[in-house]
Amino acid sequence: MNFDFSDKEKVFFAKINDAMTTFADERDLESADLSTIRDHLSGALFALAHQGYLKIGLAADQEPVSGSLALRAAMEQLSGISPSIFLSVEMSTRFFGRIVNVWDSVKEKKIMLDNLMAGDVVGAVALSESTMNVENEPLATAGIRD
């Protein structure tokens, strides 16, 4: 059994590494004010979208990466450069994107997933537990479409 990555996958990993290294060399990705962090995330999403990284796990065509092992190797490239950007990108695309992919309507899927894979939007998920108690006061949450 051969567990080596294909040449296409190796080139893809190198492109992710090069794009993010160039992006990280120009800025401090691990500390800043909220507005700057948002700008960094938007820039990283844009750079990763052009390499095809954001479509992995969401699109039918996932070339050149196939399978979860290759996805993990691509993730390793990003997380090694910026752990915080990695977590933000993964929550936005894979976590939020998969929720949309499973539960949204066909029309909304097309709109939202296309925007996610292009790096145009940041996905977010809010979770709460009914039994959670903060300082003996229950939390109330509301979802607002924006």
Secondary structure, DSSP 8 states (H G I E B T S, - for coil): ------HHHHHHHHHHHHHHHHHHHTS-TTS--HHHHHHHHHHHHHHHHHHTGGGTTTSS--TT--SHHHHHHHHHHHHHH-HHHHHHHHIIIIIHHHHHHHHS-HHHHHHHHHHHHHT----------TT--BTTB---------
